[in-house]
Structure formats: structure tokens, C-alpha cells
Amino acid sequence: MNKDNPLLGILLMLGFCFVAPMGDAVAKLLGGLVPLGQLLLIRFAIQALALVPLVAATGRTWRMGARILQLTVLRTLLHILGIGMMFSALMYLPLADAVAIAFIMPFLMLILGHFVLQEEVGTRRLLACAVGFLGTLLVVQPSFADVGWPALLPLGVAVNFSVFMLVTRRIAKETDPIGLQAVSGVIAVCLIGPLLLLVPGDILPVMGWKTPSAQTWGLLVASGLLGTLAHLLMTWSLRYAPAATLAPMQYLEIPIATLIGFVIFGDLPDPLATLGICVTILAGLYIVIRERAMMMASRQVPQPARPAPTTAE
């Protein structure tokens, strides 16, 4: 069982913050090219195809006890639902807006980490995350006015992935991250594949099938690989650090997503959304600084008091 290593966990989460928006950008490019069910099936199939041979070649274990397997199935269902909602949101919203709205998630993670995992969460961090949540609402308002209810999909993503990360934290120290992702990919294919066969696309268009072009196949492969790497980084980070420590670091995903969205799609948030993003980032940075100060204080070892001089001295 791994001991907590907050610095390593934070570095891994930073890697996630760079890779995840790139995967979201590829998913946005795929919007409208293939139905959602097909996109999800291929995304998880690529995850399984990439990791199952790696597990076999390196001798990693993917055997799980009954409790871990049940949690892994739950985690996979949450993963499918969360990615499905995020991919749907990206069809309507700019990349930066979708990511920023989803950033109610770190606030929810702090609450869940405190009440479910009994992780220590200070009042100042809770207040800072509440301010960050208010910033998120500033982003929701113009997006909701523009596209209606799809602007709420990232809020669903946030709730879903808060529970997803909580479940991941429960099992991360008892499973190999690559083995866990390989098993999750296989489970997802087994769940989504039969649905595509049983549900006609003319009745439920999102469960249809379109033959991808060569360029679309390239985007599908990239989406699967980037998504797999992102969630490996996230799983590894939770292996070494509590959710309450990692949650604030994810705020860095917002400016990264904004830059990627501008470079690829030419999208920039409007003034109100920009204000909300700035408020959210500042709240997150405060939490990071506060976390670092607490870590440094905990490392200081008090010096023993010098005994009072005796008359012999």
C-alpha cells in the first residue's frame, strides 16, 4: 500500500490538467461527426486495446476482489455517464465555458472528502471554494442565456465526477492504475456495445452508427488515447494524495482550456464569463497557497526548550 506523497500527487494532477482539455478539444471536433454512443464505444475500446496488452506484457495484476470489482463497475458507469454529458455539452458550449462551469466539482470534492472520507478540510479552504463556486455561476449565466439547458450539463458532469473521484480514491491504493483502467475499458465496452446493437439508431439517434472517415478515425484514436492518459494521471494522483489536496490544483485546467479553445476554435469567454473564470481561478490559487503553507508548517519540528541554568553554571 502506497503512502501519501502530496507533492507527487499534485504533479500528476497537473499533468491531468494539461491532457484532459486536449482530449475535450478533440471531442468537440468530433461533435456531429459520429453519434454519441459510437463515440463512447470507440473511446473505451481504444482504452482497452491500449492497456490490456500492456497489462499482459508487464505482468501487472488486474484481478480484483468482489468489493473492488463492484466499485470498479460503479466507477465505470460514472465514467461513461460523465464523459457522455461532457461530450454533449461541448457540442453547444465553448471549451473554456464548459470546463469552467464544471468547476463546481472541486467544491463538491472538498465536501465529500470531509464528510465521507473524513479528510481534514479547513474553514478557509471551504470559504475559498464557495467563492470559486460563485465565480462558476457567473460563467453559467451567459451560457444559459445563449444555449439554454445544455449549459447545465457541465454541472451534471461536476456532480458525477465528484462521486467518480471519491470512488477512485476508495480503490486507488488497492489497485494498479493501469490494470484498473484496462478493466474499466473492457467493462465499458461490454456495457455500451450491446446497447448499440439493441437500440435502433432511428429511434434514439445518439445510439446510431456512422462509418468514420480516415480523418475521423484519427480524431477518435486521439480522443481515446488522450482520455486514457488523462484518467491514468488522475488515478495515479489520487493514489498519492487526498482528494481535498488535489481538488484546488484542478483550477489550472481552466486557463489551459481557454488557451486551447482560442487556438483551435477561436473561442474566448464573454466579459461576464471572464470575470467568473478569474474569480474561480483566484479562489483556487488562494487554496493552493493555503495548502502549501499548512504543509510547510507541519514539517517544522519544534526545537526542545533549553533547560534553565543551574547555580553550578
N, C-alpha and C positions, 0 to 999 in steps of 0.2 A: 504494500500500500504506500502510495506516494505521500510525502509530507508536503504541506503547503509551502509554496515558493512564490510569494506575491509578485516579485519583480518579473520572473519568467512568465507567470500568468498574464501580466499586463502586456509584455512584449508580444505574446501570442495573440492577445486580443487586438493589439494594434495591427498585426498582420491581417486579422479578420476584417478590420475596419477599412483596409485598402482593397482587399479582394472582393468582399461582398458587394460594394457598389458597382464594381466592374461586372460582376455577374448579373446584377439588376439591370445594368445598361444593355447587356446582351439580350436579356429577357424582354426589355422594352422594344428592341429592334425586331424581336420575333413576334411581337403583338400583331395579330391579324394574319400572320403567315401560316400558322398552324393552330388548330383548336387547342384549348387549354388542357384537356385530358391527354391528348397526344404529346403535348409539350412536357407535361409532368411525367408521363411514362418514359419518354426518351431521356429526360433529365436523370431519373433514378436508375434507369437501365445502364446509362453511362457510368454512374457512380458504382454500380455493382460490377460492371465489366472492368473498371479500372482497379477496384480494390480487392475483389475476390482472388484474382491471380496473385496479387501482392501478398495477401494473407497466406496463401498456399506456399508461395516461394520463400517467404521469410519465416515460416513455421510459427506464425502468430496464432493465438488461440481465438476462436470465436464461439467456443462452447459457453453456454450460459445456463445458470440455474433457473428454476421456474420463476422466481421472483424477478430476476434481472430480465429474463425473456419477456415477461408480462410488461415490465416497464419499458422495454425496448419497443414492443408493439405499440404501446401508448405513445411513446416518443415519435415513432414513425408516422402514426396517424396525425399527430400535431404538426409534424414536419410537412406532410403533404398539404394539410389544410392551410398552414401559414404561407407556404410558397404559392399555393393556388390563389390565396387572397392578394398577396403582394404582386404576382404577375398580372392579376386582373386590375389592380389599382394602377399599375404602370401603363396600362392601355389608355388611361384617362388623365393621369397627372404627370407633371414634370418630375424627373427623377429626384431632385432635391426636395420638392414638396412631399412626395410620398415617403421618403426616408425621414424627413423632419417630423411629419405627423406621427410616424411610428415611434417617435422618441418619447412617448409616454411610457415605453417599455422599461427603461432603466428605473423610473419611479416605481413601477409595479414590482420590478425585481427586488428593489430595496425592501418594500413592504413584505413581499413573500419571503425573502431571505430572513427578515427579522422574525416574522410570526410563524413560519413553517420550519425553517432550518435553525432557528434560534441564533442567527448570526447577529453580532453586535452592530447596531446602526445608531449613530448619534443624532441628537435633535437637529444640529446644524446641517447635517447632510440631508435629513428629511426635508427641512425647510428649503434648502437649495434645490432639491429635486422638485419640490412643489412649485418653485419659481420657474424651473425649466418646463414643467407641465403647462404653466400659464403661457409660456412662450410658444409651446406646441399649439395651443388653442388659437393663437394669433395666426398661425400658419393654416389651420383648418378653415378659418372663416372665409378668406377669399377663394380657397379651393372649392369649398362647398357652394359658394355663390356661383362659381363658374361651371362646375360639372355635376352638382347635386350629390346624391347619396354615395356614389363611388369614392368621394373624398373621405368617407368614413371607413373605407376598407382598411387603410393603414392602422386605424385604431383597433380593428379586429386582429390585425397582424400583431400588434403590440401585446394585446391580452393573450393571444395564442402562444407567442414566443416567450412570454414571461413564464408561462407554465412549462413550455418546452425546455427552457434553460433550467428551471427548477428540477424537472425530471432528469435532465442531463447531469446536473450536479449530484443528484442522488446516486447515479450509477457510474459516474466518470472514473472514480477511484477503484472501481471493481471490474472494469473492462478495459481492453486495449482500444484506443481511439480508432485505429484503422479497422480492427475487427468489428467494432460497434457500427461504423459507417457502412462496412461491407454487408453486415447482416441487415441493417436498415434499408439499404438499396434493394436487396433481394425481397424483403418483406413488402416494400412499396410496390415493386413490380408485380408481385403476387396479388396485391390488393387492387391496383389500378388496371392491370391487364384484363381480368375477367369483366370489369365494368365496361371497358371499351367494347368488348365482344357482345355483352348482353344488352347494353343500352344503345338503341339506334341513334345515329347522328342526326337524322331528320326530326326526331322527337326532342332531343337535347343536343343542340349544336356544339356545345363545349365538349361533348364526348365523341365527336366525329373524327374522321381521319383524312388528311390530305397528303399526297405524295410530295415530300420536300424536294426542292431543287438542290443542286450541289452547294450553292451558297447558303441555303437554309440549313442544310446538314452541317456545314461548317459552324454556323451560329449555334445549332443545337449541341454539337460536341463541346464547343467553348462554354456554353451555359452549364452543361453537366460537369465539366472539369472544374470550372471556377466555383460552382456551388459546392462541389465535393471538397475542394481545398478550403473554402471558407469555413465550412462546418467542421472540418478536421481541426482547423486552428481554434475555433470556438470551443470544441470539445477538449482539446489539449489545455486551453487556458483555464477551463473550469476544473481540470484535474489538479491544478496547482494553486488556485486562488478562489476565495469565496465569491459568490455572485455579487454581494454588496461591494466588494472591492473592484470588480471588473465593470460593473454597470456604468459608472461615470466615464470610463475610458471610451465607451461606445459613442459618446457625443462627437468624437472626432470624425465619425463616419459622415456627419452632415456636411462639413466643408469639402470633404473628399467627393461626396456625391454631387455637390453643387458644381465643383470643377469639372467632373466627368460629364455631367449633364450639359454644361455650357460647351465643352469641347466637341461632344458628339452630336447634340441635338440643338445647340444654340439657345437653350432654355436658361433663364435666370428668374429667381423668385421676384414677385412684385414687392413694393415698399413695405406693406404690412407684414407679408410673409418673411421678408428680410429682417425686419425688426424682431419677429418671433424667433427666427433662427438665431439671431445674435443673443437674445435673452437666454435661449436654451443652451447655447454654447458657453456663455459666461457662467451660468449656473453650474454646468458640468465642470468647467475649469476650476471653479471655487471648490468643488467637491474633491477634485484631483489634488489640489494644493492642500486641502484639509487632510486628506488621506495620507499624503506624504509626510506632513507634519506629525501626524499621530504615529506613523511607522518609525520616524526618526526618534520621537520621544520614547517609544517603547524599547529602543535599542540602547538608550543611555542607562548605564549601570551606575547607581548612586555610589559615591565613594564613602567608605566607612568613616564614621566620625573619629577624630583624633582624641585619644583619652586625655583627660585633664592632667596637667603636670602635677607631680607629687613634690613633697617638700625636699625629697632627695635630689630632684633636678635643680 
